[in-house]
């Protein structure tokens, strides 16, 4: 692991689909706080197993995201609409 990839590349990769993915050295979109890219450190279908490995390893400040092929939910900023 350790390859730097964009989040859209990771999300559409068969290698990571359905897995929790740990990313290091992430860059984030300033408006949405969604990851743009990062270095893949590790991945696992079991979140607890992945977190245990990350905690016991050298990389302690990883972003951990679930990799599916669904688009992330859009965020609505501003005041709520009233009905």
C-alpha positions as protocol buffer text, in pm:
chain_id: "A"
residue {
  index: 1
  type: UNK
  ca { x: 0 y: 0 z: 0 }
}
residue {
  index: 2
  type: UNK
  ca { x: 109 y: 360 z: 28 }
}
residue {
  index: 3
  type: UNK
  ca { x: 14 y: 469 z: -323 }
}
residue {
  index: 4
  type: UNK
  ca { x: -120 y: 823 z: -352 }
}
residue {
  index: 5
  type: UNK
  ca { x: -460 y: 827 z: -517 }
}
residue {
  index: 6
  type: UNK
  ca { x: -752 y: 1062 z: -553 }
}
residue {
  index: 7
  type: UNK
  ca { x: -1064 y: 974 z: -353 }
}
residue {
  index: 8
  type: UNK
  ca { x: -1268 y: 922 z: -673 }
}
residue {
  index: 9
  type: UNK
  ca { x: -1001 y: 674 z: -793 }
}
residue {
  index: 10
  type: UNK
  ca { x: -1015 y: 490 z: -461 }
}
residue {
  index: 11
  type: UNK
  ca { x: -1395 y: 486 z: -451 }
}
residue {
  index: 12
  type: UNK
  ca { x: -1421 y: 333 z: -798 }
}
residue {
  index: 13
  type: UNK
  ca { x: -1136 y: 85 z: -754 }
}
residue {
  index: 14
  type: UNK
  ca { x: -1239 y: -281 z: -730 }
}
residue {
  index: 15
  type: UNK
  ca { x: -947 y: -330 z: -490 }
}
residue {
  index: 16
  type: UNK
  ca { x: -1110 y: -111 z: -221 }
}
residue {
  index: 17
  type: UNK
  ca { x: -1485 y: -140 z: -289 }
}
residue {
  index: 18
  type: UNK
  ca { x: -1672 y: -245 z: 26 }
}
residue {
  index: 19
  type: UNK
  ca { x: -1370 y: -186 z: 251 }
}
residue {
  index: 20
  type: UNK
  ca { x: -1271 y: 68 z: 514 }
}
residue {
  index: 21
  type: UNK
  ca { x: -967 y: 256 z: 381 }
}
residue {
  index: 22
  type: UNK
  ca { x: -706 y: 438 z: 591 }
}
residue {
  index: 23
  type: UNK
  ca { x: -555 y: 742 z: 419 }
}
residue {
  index: 24
  type: UNK
  ca { x: -253 y: 941 z: 529 }
}
residue {
  index: 25
  type: UNK
  ca { x: -134 y: 1282 z: 408 }
}
residue {
  index: 26
  type: UNK
  ca { x: -483 y: 1373 z: 288 }
}
residue {
  index: 27
  type: UNK
  ca { x: -584 y: 1687 z: 115 }
}
residue {
  index: 28
  type: UNK
  ca { x: -943 y: 1801 z: 165 }
}
residue {
  index: 29
  type: UNK
  ca { x: -1189 y: 2016 z: -22 }
}
residue {
  index: 30
  type: UNK
  ca { x: -1207 y: 2344 z: 171 }
}
residue {
  index: 31
  type: UNK
  ca { x: -1583 y: 2383 z: 123 }
}
residue {
  index: 32
  type: UNK
  ca { x: -1709 y: 2029 z: 183 }
}
residue {
  index: 33
  type: UNK
  ca { x: -1430 y: 1882 z: 400 }
}
residue {
  index: 34
  type: UNK
  ca { x: -1444 y: 1574 z: 176 }
}
residue {
  index: 35
  type: UNK
  ca { x: -1110 y: 1408 z: 95 }
}
residue {
  index: 36
  type: UNK
  ca { x: -962 y: 1487 z: -243 }
}
residue {
  index: 37
  type: UNK
  ca { x: -662 y: 1253 z: -229 }
}
residue {
  index: 38
  type: UNK
  ca { x: -431 y: 1071 z: 7 }
}
residue {
  index: 39
  type: UNK
  ca { x: -184 y: 787 z: 47 }
}
residue {
  index: 40
  type: UNK
  ca { x: -355 y: 453 z: 104 }
}
residue {
  index: 41
  type: UNK
  ca { x: -203 y: 309 z: 423 }
}
residue {
  index: 42
  type: UNK
  ca { x: -426 y: 5 z: 483 }
}
residue {
  index: 43
  type: UNK
  ca { x: -774 y: -132 z: 422 }
}
residue {
  index: 44
  type: UNK
  ca { x: -1004 y: -393 z: 573 }
}
residue {
  index: 45
  type: UNK
  ca { x: -1368 y: -499 z: 569 }
}
residue {
  index: 46
  type: UNK
  ca { x: -1363 y: -488 z: 951 }
}
residue {
  index: 47
  type: UNK
  ca { x: -1333 y: -135 z: 1090 }
}
residue {
  index: 48
  type: UNK
  ca { x: -1215 y: -256 z: 1432 }
}
residue {
  index: 49
  type: UNK
  ca { x: -935 y: -465 z: 1279 }
}
residue {
  index: 50
  type: UNK
  ca { x: -824 y: -173 z: 1065 }
}
residue {
  index: 51
  type: UNK
  ca { x: -823 y: 69 z: 1360 }
}
residue {
  index: 52
  type: UNK
  ca { x: -629 y: -182 z: 1571 }
}
residue {
  index: 53
  type: UNK
  ca { x: -358 y: -210 z: 1306 }
}
residue {
  index: 54
  type: UNK
  ca { x: -343 y: 167 z: 1257 }
}
residue {
  index: 55
  type: UNK
  ca { x: -320 y: 226 z: 1632 }
}
residue {
  index: 56
  type: UNK
  ca { x: -35 y: -25 z: 1672 }
}
residue {
  index: 57
  type: UNK
  ca { x: 152 y: 100 z: 1365 }
}
residue {
  index: 58
  type: UNK
  ca { x: 346 y: 414 z: 1284 }
}
residue {
  index: 59
  type: UNK
  ca { x: 60 y: 600 z: 1115 }
}
residue {
  index: 60
  type: UNK
  ca { x: -164 y: 744 z: 1386 }
}
residue {
  index: 61
  type: UNK
  ca { x: -331 y: 1037 z: 1208 }
}
residue {
  index: 62
  type: UNK
  ca { x: -514 y: 866 z: 926 }
}
residue {
  index: 63
  type: UNK
  ca { x: -851 y: 946 z: 782 }
}
residue {
  index: 64
  type: UNK
  ca { x: -1059 y: 629 z: 772 }
}
residue {
  index: 65
  type: UNK
  ca { x: -1337 y: 621 z: 516 }
}
residue {
  index: 66
  type: UNK
  ca { x: -1573 y: 356 z: 383 }
}
residue {
  index: 67
  type: UNK
  ca { x: -1524 y: 290 z: 15 }
}
residue {
  index: 68
  type: UNK
  ca { x: -1840 y: 240 z: -183 }
}
residue {
  index: 69
  type: UNK
  ca { x: -1945 y: 353 z: -524 }
}
residue {
  index: 70
  type: UNK
  ca { x: -2225 y: 576 z: -397 }
}
residue {
  index: 71
  type: UNK
  ca { x: -2167 y: 951 z: -418 }
}
residue {
  index: 72
  type: UNK
  ca { x: -2118 y: 1124 z: -82 }
}
residue {
  index: 73
  type: UNK
  ca { x: -2427 y: 1298 z: 55 }
}
residue {
  index: 74
  type: UNK
  ca { x: -2452 y: 1662 z: -44 }
}
residue {
  index: 75
  type: UNK
  ca { x: -2440 y: 1914 z: 233 }
}
residue {
  index: 76
  type: UNK
  ca { x: -2676 y: 2204 z: 235 }
}
residue {
  index: 77
  type: UNK
  ca { x: -2524 y: 2513 z: 390 }
}
residue {
  index: 78
  type: UNK
  ca { x: -2721 y: 2807 z: 519 }
}
residue {
  index: 79
  type: UNK
  ca { x: -3060 y: 2831 z: 679 }
}
residue {
  index: 80
  type: UNK
  ca { x: -3304 y: 2542 z: 685 }
}
residue {
  index: 81
  type: UNK
  ca { x: -3613 y: 2559 z: 469 }
}
residue {
  index: 82
  type: UNK
  ca { x: -3942 y: 2585 z: 649 }
}
residue {
  index: 83
  type: UNK
  ca { x: -4258 y: 2416 z: 529 }
}
